[in-house]
């Protein structure tokens, strides 16, 4: 049975490293919009990511239909809920998401290294993935993720990176809007995990600069979702990954 990490690597190699952040501001007609996106865009992307706020209004059957359609279209599914709780709550949450058809979950390492380690072990036992926050794409990320955590003024994201490597997560989140941090993390990881970069396009992240800095996967949302022709927008981004 193929692991999550093997599956997304294979799909990215076959198609592109683009991940659709299917995160509409309003969840009106979300199911039908998402199914349409999967059908129209699957040739250009390797995965679809759905955030917490768009999952909340949906029922179990709706989410299962979306993830099944994505799988049938050759995509993996990522639940972006930035999970951060006690061990038992974390375990129940990821098992529920896996039952709904998700292949990987984005988590917040503020839960602590022991809780993160337990989640990774549980995920890998079930051939699923855990992607851990390291540094986000918002300008406000500097306020928190770069906070000094010791007398040497080591930034918080350095600690998160260290935990992710040690606990063998399947990847880390580092915003495309901070290419110098992507480059730093790439150097430190020594290919032990992949870097997922949100913030491409609307937030200012550049595809080619982000790839050059070391990102493995590029998370794109509004640049595609808000386009007059989402399919053409996705194709244009797809073409940039090939240059």
Residue frames as a rotation matrix with the C-alpha (Angstrom) as fourth column:
UNK 1
0.573 0.819 0.000 0.00
0.819 -0.573 0.000 0.00
0.000 0.000 -1.000 0.00
UNK 2
-0.163 -0.657 0.736 1.38
0.639 -0.639 -0.429 3.40
0.752 0.400 0.524 -1.04
UNK 3
-0.299 -0.003 -0.954 2.05
0.867 -0.419 -0.270 5.98
-0.399 -0.908 0.128 1.68
UNK 4
0.758 0.580 -0.298 0.73
0.454 -0.797 -0.398 9.52
-0.469 0.167 -0.868 1.45
UNK 5
0.241 -0.752 -0.613 4.20
-0.356 -0.657 0.665 10.89
-0.903 0.058 -0.426 0.78
UNK 6
-0.690 -0.469 0.551 4.81
0.263 0.546 0.795 8.43
-0.674 0.694 -0.253 -2.05
UNK 7
0.067 0.837 0.542 1.39
0.931 0.143 -0.337 9.18
-0.360 0.527 -0.770 -3.56
UNK 8
0.834 0.295 -0.466 1.75
0.173 -0.942 -0.287 12.96
-0.524 0.159 -0.837 -3.72
UNK 9
-0.155 -0.947 -0.281 5.34
-0.330 -0.219 0.918 12.72
-0.931 0.235 -0.279 -4.96
UNK 10
-0.599 -0.039 0.800 4.20
0.582 0.665 0.468 10.48
-0.550 0.746 -0.375 -7.79
UNK 11
0.433 0.858 0.277 1.30
0.858 -0.298 -0.418 12.76
-0.276 0.419 -0.865 -8.73
UNK 12
0.630 -0.268 -0.729 3.48
-0.138 -0.962 0.234 15.89
-0.764 -0.047 -0.644 -8.61
UNK 13
-0.489 -0.867 0.094 6.02
-0.138 0.183 0.973 14.21
-0.861 0.463 -0.209 -10.88
UNK 14
-0.441 0.419 0.794 3.31
0.820 0.549 0.165 13.06
-0.366 0.723 -0.585 -13.26
UNK 15
0.484 0.739 0.469 1.42
0.845 -0.535 -0.030 16.38
0.228 0.411 -0.883 -13.37
UNK 16
0.000 -0.491 0.871 2.69
0.043 -0.871 -0.490 19.35
0.999 0.037 0.021 -11.36
UNK 17
-0.724 -0.323 -0.610 3.51
0.596 0.152 -0.788 20.46
0.347 -0.934 0.083 -7.79
UNK 18
-0.688 0.508 0.518 0.39
-0.462 -0.857 0.226 22.67
0.559 -0.084 0.825 -7.68
UNK 19
-0.701 0.556 -0.446 -2.11
0.713 0.558 -0.424 22.15
0.013 -0.616 -0.788 -4.86
UNK 20
-0.320 0.674 0.666 -5.49
0.137 -0.662 0.736 23.85
0.938 0.327 0.119 -5.13
UNK 21
-0.956 0.136 -0.261 -6.47
0.234 -0.187 -0.954 25.66
-0.178 -0.973 0.147 -1.93
UNK 22
-0.502 0.841 0.204 -10.20
0.444 0.048 0.895 25.19
0.742 0.540 -0.397 -2.43
UNK 23
-0.494 0.146 -0.857 -10.95
0.842 -0.164 -0.514 27.73
-0.215 -0.976 -0.042 0.30
UNK 24
-0.203 0.537 0.819 -13.79
0.525 -0.646 0.554 30.00
0.826 0.542 -0.151 -0.72
UNK 25
-0.920 -0.083 0.384 -14.61
-0.220 -0.700 -0.679 32.97
0.325 -0.709 0.626 1.52
UNK 26
-0.151 0.933 0.327 -18.26
-0.930 -0.022 -0.367 31.91
-0.335 -0.360 0.871 1.41
UNK 27
-0.845 -0.242 0.477 -19.27
-0.189 0.969 0.158 28.26
-0.501 0.043 -0.865 1.37
UNK 28
0.191 0.957 -0.220 -22.40
-0.585 -0.069 -0.808 28.82
-0.788 0.283 0.547 -0.74
UNK 29
0.919 0.249 -0.305 -22.76
-0.393 0.540 -0.744 25.93
-0.020 0.804 0.594 -3.21
UNK 30
0.115 -0.975 0.192 -19.39
-0.903 -0.022 0.429 24.70
-0.414 -0.223 -0.882 -1.99
UNK 31
0.028 -0.094 0.995 -20.01
0.004 0.996 0.094 21.07
-1.000 0.002 0.028 -2.88
UNK 32
0.784 0.344 0.517 -20.97
0.483 0.185 -0.856 21.75
-0.390 0.921 -0.021 -6.50
UNK 33
0.822 -0.543 -0.173 -18.18
-0.567 -0.751 -0.338 24.33
0.054 0.376 -0.925 -6.94
UNK 34
0.029 -0.858 0.513 -15.62
-0.759 0.315 0.570 21.90
-0.651 -0.406 -0.642 -5.56
UNK 35
0.218 0.119 0.969 -16.76
0.326 0.927 -0.187 19.00
-0.920 0.357 0.164 -7.72
UNK 36
0.976 0.140 0.164 -16.58
0.204 -0.348 -0.915 21.28
-0.071 0.927 -0.368 -10.75
UNK 37
0.539 -0.841 -0.033 -13.07
-0.832 -0.538 0.135 22.40
-0.132 -0.046 -0.990 -9.80
UNK 38
-0.022 -0.531 0.847 -11.93
-0.313 0.808 0.498 18.81
-0.949 -0.255 -0.184 -9.46
UNK 39
0.511 0.308 0.802 -13.28
0.572 0.574 -0.586 17.90
-0.641 0.759 0.117 -12.90
UNK 40
0.987 -0.019 0.163 -11.89
0.113 -0.638 -0.762 21.01
0.118 0.770 -0.627 -14.62
UNK 41
0.605 -0.761 0.232 -8.53
-0.769 -0.635 -0.076 21.37
0.205 -0.132 -0.970 -12.91
UNK 42
0.816 -0.233 0.529 -7.35
-0.181 0.766 0.617 17.85
-0.548 -0.600 0.583 -12.02
UNK 43
0.770 -0.549 0.326 -4.95
0.599 0.445 -0.665 17.66
0.220 0.707 0.672 -14.96
UNK 44
0.333 -0.628 0.704 -3.03
-0.026 -0.752 -0.659 20.67
0.942 0.202 -0.267 -13.63
UNK 45
0.155 -0.186 0.970 -2.82
-0.931 -0.356 0.080 19.88
0.330 -0.916 -0.229 -9.91
UNK 46
-0.563 -0.415 -0.715 -1.65
-0.174 0.905 -0.389 17.03
0.808 -0.095 -0.582 -7.68
UNK 47
-0.660 0.317 -0.682 -3.87
0.745 0.392 -0.539 17.69
0.097 -0.864 -0.495 -4.65
UNK 48
0.006 0.693 0.721 -6.80
0.092 -0.718 0.689 19.63
0.996 0.062 -0.068 -3.29
UNK 49
-0.841 -0.320 -0.437 -6.68
0.477 -0.054 -0.877 21.31
0.257 -0.946 0.198 0.12
UNK 50
0.121 0.931 0.345 -9.77
0.304 -0.365 0.880 22.27
0.945 -0.002 -0.327 2.09
UNK 51
-0.770 -0.458 0.445 -9.68
-0.179 -0.515 -0.838 24.59
0.613 -0.725 0.315 5.07
UNK 52
-0.877 0.352 -0.325 -11.56
0.453 0.384 -0.805 24.30
-0.159 -0.854 -0.496 8.34
UNK 53
-0.609 0.655 -0.447 -14.09
-0.327 -0.721 -0.611 27.05
-0.723 -0.227 0.653 7.56
UNK 54
-0.331 0.512 -0.793 -15.34
-0.920 0.011 0.392 25.38
0.210 0.859 0.467 4.37
UNK 55
-0.755 0.035 -0.655 -15.64
0.044 0.999 0.003 21.95
0.655 -0.026 -0.756 5.98
UNK 56
-0.948 0.316 0.039 -17.79
-0.076 -0.106 -0.991 23.15
-0.310 -0.943 0.124 8.88
UNK 57
-0.254 0.938 -0.234 -21.05
-0.858 -0.331 -0.393 23.65
-0.446 0.101 0.889 6.91
UNK 58
-0.201 0.122 -0.972 -20.73
-0.778 0.583 0.235 20.29
0.595 0.803 -0.022 5.13
UNK 59
0.653 0.445 0.613 -22.01
-0.710 0.643 0.288 16.91
-0.266 -0.623 0.735 6.19
UNK 60
-0.077 -0.700 0.710 -20.16
-0.334 0.689 0.643 13.61
-0.939 -0.187 -0.287 6.28
UNK 61
0.342 0.284 0.896 -21.70
0.623 0.645 -0.443 12.38
-0.704 0.709 0.044 3.01
UNK 62
0.998 0.025 -0.064 -20.87
-0.027 -0.724 -0.689 15.60
-0.064 0.689 -0.722 1.19
UNK 63
0.333 -0.943 0.008 -17.24
-0.847 -0.295 0.442 15.48
-0.415 -0.154 -0.897 2.23
UNK 64
-0.093 -0.316 0.944 -16.99
0.026 0.947 0.319 11.79
-0.995 0.054 -0.080 1.32
UNK 65
0.734 0.421 0.533 -18.40
0.534 0.126 -0.836 12.57
-0.419 0.898 -0.133 -2.13
UNK 66
0.871 -0.448 -0.200 -15.82
-0.491 -0.809 -0.323 15.32
-0.017 0.379 -0.925 -2.64
UNK 67
0.022 -0.939 0.343 -12.84
-0.781 0.199 0.593 13.23
-0.625 -0.281 -0.729 -1.52
UNK 68
0.116 0.075 0.990 -13.97
0.326 0.939 -0.109 10.21
-0.938 0.336 0.084 -3.57
UNK 69
0.943 0.257 0.209 -14.34
0.285 -0.307 -0.908 12.38
-0.170 0.916 -0.363 -6.67
UNK 70
0.595 -0.794 -0.123 -10.87
-0.789 -0.607 0.094 13.82
-0.149 0.041 -0.988 -6.04
UNK 71
-0.137 -0.644 0.753 -9.35
-0.407 0.729 0.550 10.36
-0.903 -0.232 -0.362 -5.65
UNK 72
0.405 0.385 0.829 -11.11
0.544 0.628 -0.557 9.12
-0.735 0.676 0.045 -8.78
UNK 73
0.994 -0.032 0.101 -9.63
0.057 -0.640 -0.766 12.13
0.089 0.768 -0.634 -10.59
UNK 74
0.385 -0.918 -0.094 -6.09
0.721 0.363 -0.591 11.32
0.577 0.159 0.801 -9.48
UNK 75
0.032 -0.343 0.939 -5.73
-0.371 -0.876 -0.308 13.78
0.928 -0.338 -0.156 -6.60
UNK 76
-0.459 -0.113 -0.881 -4.86
0.762 0.460 -0.455 13.47
0.457 -0.881 -0.125 -2.94
UNK 77
0.427 0.756 0.496 -6.89
0.243 -0.624 0.742 15.34
0.871 -0.196 -0.450 -0.33
UNK 78
-0.661 -0.700 -0.271 -5.47
0.531 -0.180 -0.828 17.53
0.531 -0.691 0.491 2.45
UNK 79
0.561 0.806 -0.188 -7.48
0.678 -0.317 0.663 18.74
0.475 -0.499 -0.725 5.45
UNK 80
-0.487 -0.736 0.471 -6.15
0.360 -0.660 -0.659 22.12
0.796 -0.151 0.586 6.52
UNK 81
0.631 0.774 -0.052 -7.39
0.327 -0.205 0.923 22.48
0.703 -0.599 -0.382 10.09
UNK 82
-0.168 -0.810 0.561 -4.09
-0.366 -0.478 -0.799 23.37
0.915 -0.339 -0.217 11.80
UNK 83
0.656 0.529 -0.539 -4.88
0.162 0.598 0.785 20.80
0.737 -0.602 0.306 14.46
UNK 84
-0.516 -0.796 0.316 -3.53
-0.153 -0.277 -0.948 21.68
0.843 -0.538 0.021 17.92
UNK 85
0.460 0.722 0.516 -5.00
-0.720 -0.037 0.693 19.91
0.520 -0.691 0.503 20.95
UNK 86
0.006 -0.407 0.913 -4.41
-0.832 0.505 0.230 17.21
-0.555 -0.761 -0.336 23.54
UNK 87
-0.834 -0.551 -0.029 -3.40
-0.475 0.690 0.546 13.77
-0.281 0.469 -0.837 22.33
UNK 88
-0.566 0.663 0.491 -6.77
0.481 0.748 -0.457 12.03
-0.670 -0.023 -0.742 22.51
UNK 89
0.419 0.735 -0.533 -8.59
-0.010 -0.584 -0.812 14.86
-0.908 0.345 -0.237 20.75
UNK 90
-0.166 -0.582 -0.796 -5.92
-0.870 -0.294 0.396 14.92
-0.465 0.758 -0.457 18.03
UNK 91
-0.923 -0.251 0.291 -6.24
-0.139 0.924 0.356 11.16
-0.358 0.288 -0.888 17.47
UNK 92
-0.161 0.950 0.267 -10.04
0.552 0.311 -0.774 11.20
-0.818 0.022 -0.574 17.26
UNK 93
0.384 0.302 -0.873 -9.92
-0.366 -0.818 -0.444 14.17
-0.848 0.490 -0.203 14.88
UNK 94
-0.431 -0.619 -0.657 -7.48
-0.845 0.022 0.535 12.67
-0.316 0.785 -0.532 12.39
UNK 95
-0.862 0.178 0.474 -9.23
0.220 0.975 0.035 9.30
-0.456 0.135 -0.880 12.40
UNK 96
0.171 0.979 -0.110 -12.49
0.374 -0.168 -0.912 11.06
-0.912 0.115 -0.394 11.56
UNK 97
0.288 -0.141 -0.947 -10.86
-0.704 -0.702 -0.110 13.02
-0.649 0.698 -0.302 8.76
UNK 98
-0.798 -0.595 -0.101 -9.26
-0.524 0.601 0.604 9.88
-0.299 0.534 -0.791 7.35
UNK 99
-0.527 0.693 0.492 -12.63
0.498 0.721 -0.482 8.14
-0.689 -0.009 -0.725 7.45
UNK 100
0.477 0.696 -0.536 -13.99
-0.002 -0.610 -0.793 11.07
-0.879 0.379 -0.290 5.40
UNK 101
0.813 -0.157 0.561 -11.34
0.575 0.367 -0.731 10.39
-0.090 0.917 0.389 2.78
UNK 102
0.827 -0.563 0.019 -8.55
-0.556 -0.822 -0.125 12.80
0.086 0.093 -0.992 3.61
UNK 103
0.690 -0.646 -0.326 -5.00
0.398 0.715 -0.574 11.62
0.604 0.267 0.751 2.98
UNK 104
-0.458 -0.862 -0.215 -3.14
0.737 -0.234 -0.634 14.20
0.496 -0.449 0.743 5.06
UNK 105
0.723 0.649 -0.237 -3.81
0.656 -0.536 0.531 16.74
0.218 -0.539 -0.814 7.79
UNK 106
-0.141 -0.721 0.679 -2.09
0.182 -0.693 -0.698 20.08
0.973 0.025 0.229 8.43
UNK 107
0.573 0.279 -0.770 -1.29
0.758 0.177 0.628 20.47
0.311 -0.944 -0.110 12.13
UNK 108
0.600 -0.347 0.721 0.08
-0.392 -0.913 -0.114 23.12
0.697 -0.214 -0.684 14.47
UNK 109
-0.033 -0.707 -0.706 3.24
0.398 0.639 -0.658 22.07
0.917 -0.303 0.260 16.36
UNK 110
-0.363 -0.013 0.932 2.20
-0.690 -0.668 -0.278 24.26
0.626 -0.744 0.233 19.30
UNK 111
0.741 0.647 -0.179 0.67
-0.415 0.651 0.636 21.00
0.528 -0.396 0.751 20.54
UNK 112
0.389 -0.691 0.609 4.20
-0.784 0.098 0.613 20.06
-0.483 -0.716 -0.504 21.63
UNK 113
-0.345 -0.660 -0.668 6.77
-0.921 0.374 0.106 17.57
0.179 0.652 -0.737 20.31
UNK 114
-0.868 0.029 0.495 5.37
-0.172 0.918 -0.357 14.51
-0.465 -0.395 -0.792 22.13
UNK 115
0.132 0.988 0.082 1.85
-0.057 0.091 -0.994 15.07
-0.990 0.127 0.069 20.74
UNK 116
0.363 -0.078 -0.929 3.30
-0.897 -0.300 -0.325 15.73
-0.253 0.951 -0.179 17.29
UNK 117
-0.697 -0.707 -0.120 5.34
-0.717 0.683 0.143 12.53
-0.019 0.186 -0.982 17.45
UNK 118
-0.588 0.549 0.594 2.30
0.043 0.755 -0.655 10.48
-0.808 -0.359 -0.467 18.42
UNK 119
0.459 0.786 -0.414 0.28
-0.370 -0.255 -0.894 11.92
-0.808 0.563 0.174 15.53
UNK 120
0.017 -0.547 -0.837 3.03
-1.000 -0.009 -0.014 11.16
0.000 0.837 -0.548 13.02
UNK 121
-0.881 -0.365 0.300 3.31
-0.396 0.917 -0.047 7.56
-0.258 -0.160 -0.953 14.27
UNK 122
-0.184 0.908 0.376 -0.45
0.094 0.397 -0.913 7.07
-0.978 -0.133 -0.158 14.05
UNK 123
0.504 0.368 -0.781 -0.58
-0.649 -0.435 -0.624 8.60
-0.569 0.822 0.020 10.57
UNK 124
-0.287 -0.720 -0.631 2.28
-0.955 0.269 0.127 6.55
0.078 0.639 -0.765 9.18
UNK 125
-0.777 0.100 0.622 0.81
-0.155 0.926 -0.343 3.38
-0.610 -0.363 -0.704 10.64
UNK 126
0.172 0.946 0.274 -2.29
0.333 0.205 -0.920 4.14
-0.927 0.250 -0.279 8.55
UNK 127
-0.357 -0.452 0.817 -0.32
0.907 0.041 0.419 5.27
-0.223 0.891 0.396 5.46
UNK 128
0.743 0.623 0.245 -1.51
0.649 -0.760 -0.033 8.86
0.166 0.183 -0.969 5.98
UNK 129
-0.199 -0.869 0.452 0.38
0.698 -0.450 -0.557 12.16
0.688 0.205 0.696 6.14
UNK 130
0.601 0.256 -0.757 1.05
0.723 -0.577 0.379 14.89
-0.340 -0.776 -0.532 8.70
UNK 131
-0.031 -0.543 0.839 2.12
0.676 -0.630 -0.383 18.33
0.736 0.555 0.387 7.47
UNK 132
0.199 0.014 -0.980 3.33
0.950 -0.248 0.190 20.68
-0.241 -0.969 -0.062 10.20
UNK 133
0.942 0.128 0.310 3.24
0.198 -0.958 -0.208 24.47
0.270 0.257 -0.928 10.27
UNK 134
0.011 -0.962 -0.271 6.65
1.000 0.005 0.022 26.12
-0.020 -0.271 0.962 10.27
UNK 135
-0.689 -0.149 -0.709 6.13
0.186 -0.982 0.025 29.67
-0.700 -0.115 0.705 8.96
UNK 136
0.156 0.901 0.405 2.97
0.745 0.162 -0.647 30.98
-0.648 0.403 -0.646 7.30
UNK 137
-0.289 -0.259 0.922 2.43
0.929 -0.307 0.206 33.28
0.230 0.916 0.329 4.30
UNK 138
0.735 0.650 0.193 0.67
0.571 -0.747 0.341 36.18
0.366 -0.140 -0.920 6.05
UNK 139
0.011 -0.728 0.685 2.74
-0.057 -0.685 -0.726 39.27
0.998 -0.032 -0.049 6.94
UNK 140
0.522 0.293 0.801 1.50
-0.773 -0.235 0.590 38.76
0.361 -0.927 0.104 10.51
UNK 141
0.856 -0.232 -0.463 3.47
0.278 0.960 0.032 35.50
0.437 -0.156 0.886 10.62
UNK 142
-0.113 -0.958 0.263 6.56
0.188 -0.281 -0.941 37.55
0.976 -0.057 0.212 11.48
UNK 143
0.055 0.213 0.976 4.91
-0.790 -0.588 0.173 38.60
0.610 -0.780 0.136 14.74
UNK 144
0.706 0.335 0.624 4.55
-0.671 0.598 0.438 35.05
-0.227 -0.728 0.647 16.02
UNK 145
0.963 -0.268 0.024 6.64
0.262 0.913 -0.313 32.56
0.062 0.308 0.949 14.04
UNK 146
0.205 -0.939 0.278 9.75
0.318 -0.204 -0.926 34.71
0.926 0.278 0.257 14.39
UNK 147
0.806 0.115 0.581 9.42
-0.487 -0.428 0.761 35.24
0.336 -0.896 -0.289 18.15
UNK 148
-0.296 -0.949 -0.107 12.69
-0.618 0.275 -0.736 34.46
0.728 -0.152 -0.668 19.99
UNK 149
0.702 0.631 -0.330 12.38
-0.233 0.642 0.730 31.32
0.672 -0.436 0.598 22.11
UNK 150
0.621 -0.537 -0.571 15.69
0.780 0.495 0.383 31.27
0.077 -0.683 0.726 23.99
UNK 151
0.531 -0.476 -0.701 18.60
0.239 -0.710 0.663 33.39
-0.813 -0.520 -0.263 25.15
UNK 152
-0.600 -0.757 0.260 20.19
0.430 -0.030 0.902 33.11
-0.675 0.653 0.343 21.70
UNK 153
-0.202 0.663 -0.721 17.03
-0.555 -0.684 -0.474 34.65
-0.807 0.304 0.506 20.22
UNK 154
-0.966 -0.070 0.250 16.32
0.128 0.710 0.692 31.60
-0.226 0.701 -0.677 18.11
UNK 155
-0.539 0.818 -0.200 13.10
-0.829 -0.472 0.301 32.21
0.152 0.328 0.932 16.13
UNK 156
-0.028 0.654 0.756 10.11
-0.645 0.566 -0.513 30.01
-0.764 -0.502 0.406 16.93
UNK 157
0.793 0.397 -0.463 9.99
-0.606 0.431 -0.669 28.62
-0.066 0.811 0.582 13.40
UNK 158
-0.205 -0.915 -0.349 13.50
-0.794 0.364 -0.487 27.21
0.572 0.177 -0.801 13.86
UNK 159
-0.670 0.024 0.742 12.16
-0.600 0.571 -0.560 25.15
-0.437 -0.821 -0.368 16.75
UNK 160
0.421 0.898 0.126 9.14
-0.558 0.366 -0.744 24.03
-0.715 0.243 0.656 14.71
UNK 161
0.502 -0.334 -0.798 11.48
-0.768 0.252 -0.588 23.00
0.397 0.908 -0.130 11.89
UNK 162
-0.597 -0.783 0.173 13.67
-0.757 0.478 -0.446 21.03
0.267 -0.397 -0.878 14.28
UNK 163
-0.322 0.572 0.754 10.64
-0.511 0.565 -0.647 19.15
-0.797 -0.594 0.111 15.64
UNK 164
0.658 0.638 -0.399 9.31
-0.658 0.231 -0.717 18.42
-0.366 0.734 0.572 12.15
UNK 165
0.099 -0.723 -0.684 12.63
-0.783 0.367 -0.501 16.90
0.614 0.585 -0.530 11.08
UNK 166
-0.771 -0.456 0.445 13.05
-0.637 0.529 -0.562 14.91
0.021 -0.716 -0.698 14.30
UNK 167
-0.244 0.786 0.568 9.45
-0.406 0.449 -0.796 13.63
-0.881 -0.424 0.210 14.32
UNK 168
-0.915 -0.231 0.331 9.63
0.181 0.498 0.848 12.78
-0.361 0.836 -0.414 10.59
UNK 169
0.107 0.943 -0.315 6.57
-0.101 -0.305 -0.947 14.70
-0.989 0.133 0.062 9.48
UNK 170
0.172 0.036 0.984 5.67
0.859 0.484 -0.168 14.41
-0.482 0.874 0.052 5.81
UNK 171
-0.138 -0.257 0.957 6.23
0.741 -0.668 -0.073 18.10
0.658 0.698 0.283 5.21
UNK 172
-0.416 0.011 -0.909 6.21
0.707 -0.626 -0.330 21.60
-0.572 -0.780 0.252 6.59
UNK 173
0.621 0.615 0.486 4.31
0.774 -0.577 -0.259 24.76
0.121 0.537 -0.835 5.68
UNK 174
-0.341 -0.666 -0.663 6.47
0.580 -0.704 0.409 27.76
-0.740 -0.245 0.627 4.78
UNK 175
0.607 0.733 -0.308 4.89
0.247 -0.542 -0.803 30.72
-0.756 0.411 -0.510 2.97
UNK 176
0.249 -0.455 0.855 5.98
0.968 0.077 -0.241 31.53
0.044 0.887 0.459 -0.57
UNK 177
0.841 0.129 0.525 6.02
0.151 -0.989 0.001 35.16
0.519 0.079 -0.851 0.57
UNK 178
0.664 -0.683 0.306 9.17
-0.624 -0.280 0.730 34.40
-0.413 -0.675 -0.611 2.59
UNK 179
0.864 -0.290 -0.413 11.52
-0.158 0.622 -0.767 32.79
0.479 0.728 0.491 0.01
UNK 180
-0.111 -0.958 0.265 14.57
-0.675 -0.123 -0.728 33.37
0.730 -0.260 -0.633 2.22
UNK 181
-0.129 0.144 0.981 12.93
-0.900 0.399 -0.177 31.25
-0.417 -0.906 0.078 4.94
UNK 182
0.918 0.393 -0.046 12.01
-0.360 0.780 -0.512 28.59
-0.165 0.487 0.858 2.38
UNK 183
0.464 -0.827 -0.317 15.69
-0.338 0.166 -0.927 28.51
0.819 0.537 -0.203 1.39
UNK 184
-0.331 -0.566 0.755 16.82
-0.907 -0.028 -0.419 28.26
0.258 -0.824 -0.504 5.01
UNK 185
0.285 0.543 0.790 14.41
-0.737 0.651 -0.182 25.39
-0.613 -0.530 0.586 5.72
UNK 186
0.924 0.018 -0.381 15.39
-0.309 0.621 -0.720 23.56
0.224 0.783 0.580 2.55
UNK 187
0.033 -0.998 -0.062 19.05
-0.566 0.032 -0.824 23.68
0.823 0.062 -0.564 3.57
UNK 188
-0.404 -0.167 0.900 18.27
-0.912 0.149 -0.382 22.43
-0.071 -0.975 -0.212 7.08
UNK 189
0.541 0.743 0.394 15.96
-0.706 0.656 -0.268 19.60
-0.458 -0.133 0.879 6.03
UNK 190
-0.563 -0.821 -0.095 18.51
-0.712 0.424 0.559 17.99
-0.418 0.382 -0.824 3.68
UNK 191
-0.441 0.500 -0.745 15.61
-0.685 0.349 0.640 16.46
0.580 0.793 0.189 1.75
UNK 192
-0.992 0.083 -0.092 14.23
0.123 0.743 -0.658 14.72
0.014 -0.664 -0.748 4.86
UNK 193
-0.155 0.986 -0.058 10.82
0.694 0.067 -0.717 16.30
-0.703 -0.151 -0.694 4.28
UNK 194
-0.344 0.112 0.932 9.00
0.861 -0.359 0.360 18.38
0.375 0.927 0.027 1.69
UNK 195
-0.807 0.081 -0.585 8.15
0.220 -0.879 -0.424 22.09
-0.548 -0.471 0.691 1.88
UNK 196
-0.080 0.873 0.482 4.59
0.991 0.017 0.133 23.18
0.108 0.488 -0.866 1.10
UNK 197
-0.865 -0.354 -0.355 4.27
0.396 -0.917 -0.050 26.87
-0.308 -0.184 0.933 0.24
UNK 198
0.272 0.954 0.127 0.97
0.940 -0.235 -0.249 28.78
-0.207 0.187 -0.960 0.35
UNK 199
0.282 -0.081 -0.956 0.72
0.211 -0.967 0.144 32.41
-0.936 -0.242 -0.255 -0.74
UNK 200
-0.689 -0.489 0.535 1.36
0.592 0.045 0.804 31.97
-0.417 0.871 0.258 -4.46
UNK 201
-0.357 0.548 0.756 -0.19
0.784 -0.265 0.562 34.68
0.508 0.793 -0.335 -6.63
UNK 202
0.503 0.731 0.461 -2.67
0.391 -0.668 0.632 36.89
0.771 -0.138 -0.622 -4.79
UNK 203
0.918 -0.158 -0.364 -0.54
0.325 -0.229 0.918 37.14
-0.228 -0.961 -0.159 -1.65
UNK 204
0.722 -0.628 -0.291 2.57
-0.672 -0.736 -0.083 37.93
-0.162 0.255 -0.953 -3.67
UNK 205
0.123 -0.699 0.704 4.43
-0.202 0.677 0.707 34.62
-0.972 -0.229 -0.058 -3.82
UNK 206
0.226 -0.172 -0.959 6.20
-0.968 -0.151 -0.201 33.90
-0.110 0.973 -0.201 -7.11
UNK 207
0.960 0.254 0.122 6.11
-0.239 0.964 -0.120 30.33
-0.148 0.086 0.985 -8.44
UNK 208
0.661 -0.733 -0.161 9.56
0.207 0.384 -0.900 30.19
0.721 0.562 0.406 -10.01
UNK 209
-0.118 -0.699 0.706 11.30
-0.645 -0.487 -0.589 31.98
0.755 -0.524 -0.393 -7.11
UNK 210
0.371 0.347 0.862 9.58
-0.909 0.326 0.260 29.67
-0.191 -0.879 0.436 -4.63
UNK 211
0.995 -0.068 -0.066 10.61
0.043 0.946 -0.322 26.55
0.084 0.317 0.945 -6.54
UNK 212
0.320 -0.941 0.112 14.17
0.020 -0.112 -0.994 27.88
0.947 0.320 -0.016 -6.83
UNK 213
-0.023 -0.290 0.957 14.20
-0.899 -0.412 -0.147 28.52
0.437 -0.864 -0.252 -3.07
UNK 214
-0.887 -0.458 -0.054 13.40
-0.409 0.835 -0.368 24.86
0.214 -0.305 -0.928 -2.44
UNK 215
-0.205 0.885 0.417 9.64
-0.770 0.117 -0.627 24.34
-0.604 -0.450 0.658 -2.16
UNK 216
-0.927 -0.076 0.366 8.28
0.091 0.903 0.419 20.99
-0.363 0.422 -0.831 -3.28
UNK 217
-0.299 0.914 0.275 4.59
0.949 0.253 0.190 21.92
0.105 0.318 -0.942 -3.45
UNK 218
-0.992 -0.018 0.128 2.89
0.028 -0.997 0.078 25.21
0.126 0.081 0.989 -4.30
UNK 219
-0.388 0.894 -0.222 -0.48
0.851 0.256 -0.459 25.96
-0.354 -0.367 -0.860 -2.70
UNK 220
-0.991 0.076 0.113 -2.66
-0.002 -0.838 0.546 28.28
0.137 0.541 0.830 -4.80
UNK 221
-0.446 0.881 -0.158 -6.16
0.701 0.234 -0.674 29.50
-0.557 -0.411 -0.722 -3.96
UNK 222
0.277 0.701 -0.657 -7.63
0.206 -0.712 -0.671 32.86
-0.938 0.050 -0.342 -4.92
UNK 223
-0.500 -0.526 -0.688 -5.47
-0.562 -0.408 0.720 33.27
-0.659 0.746 -0.092 -8.04
UNK 224
-0.977 0.213 -0.023 -7.42
0.134 0.692 0.709 30.34
0.167 0.690 -0.704 -9.49
UNK 225
-0.449 0.866 -0.221 -10.74
0.847 0.334 -0.414 30.54
-0.285 -0.373 -0.883 -7.63
UNK 226
0.120 0.494 -0.861 -11.31
0.267 -0.851 -0.452 34.26
-0.956 -0.175 -0.234 -8.30
UNK 227
-0.840 -0.499 -0.213 -10.23
-0.081 -0.272 0.959 34.15
-0.536 0.823 0.188 -11.95
UNK 228
-0.026 0.833 -0.552 -12.78
-0.902 -0.257 -0.346 34.72
-0.430 0.489 0.758 -14.71
UNK 229
0.630 0.118 -0.768 -11.51
-0.533 0.785 -0.316 31.48
0.566 0.608 0.557 -16.21
UNK 230
0.563 -0.402 0.722 -10.18
-0.681 0.269 0.681 29.24
-0.468 -0.875 -0.122 -13.40
UNK 231
0.798 -0.244 0.551 -9.13
0.396 0.902 -0.173 26.55
-0.455 0.356 0.816 -15.85
UNK 232
0.672 -0.559 0.486 -6.99
0.332 -0.358 -0.872 28.97
0.662 0.748 -0.055 -17.85
UNK 233
0.563 -0.454 0.691 -5.54
-0.757 -0.619 0.210 30.42
0.333 -0.641 -0.692 -14.64
UNK 234
0.668 -0.285 0.688 -4.58
-0.295 0.747 0.596 26.95
-0.684 -0.600 0.415 -13.47
UNK 235
0.788 -0.368 0.493 -3.03
0.614 0.528 -0.587 26.14
-0.044 0.765 0.642 -16.85
UNK 236
0.656 -0.556 0.510 -0.97
-0.175 -0.770 -0.614 29.35
0.734 0.313 -0.603 -16.78
UNK 237
0.473 -0.462 0.750 0.40
-0.868 -0.097 0.487 28.45
-0.153 -0.881 -0.447 -13.36
UNK 238
0.774 -0.132 0.620 0.96
0.119 0.991 0.062 24.86
-0.622 0.026 0.783 -14.50
UNK 239
0.811 -0.460 0.361 3.03
0.394 -0.028 -0.919 26.15
0.432 0.888 0.159 -17.43
UNK 240
0.544 -0.611 0.575 5.18
-0.673 -0.727 -0.136 28.23
0.501 -0.313 -0.807 -15.08
UNK 241
0.585 -0.309 0.750 6.11
-0.539 0.543 0.644 25.11
-0.606 -0.781 0.151 -13.11
UNK 242
0.772 -0.253 0.583 7.51
0.510 0.794 -0.331 23.58
-0.379 0.553 0.742 -16.28
UNK 243
0.828 -0.454 0.327 9.83
-0.034 -0.625 -0.780 26.49
0.559 0.635 -0.533 -17.13
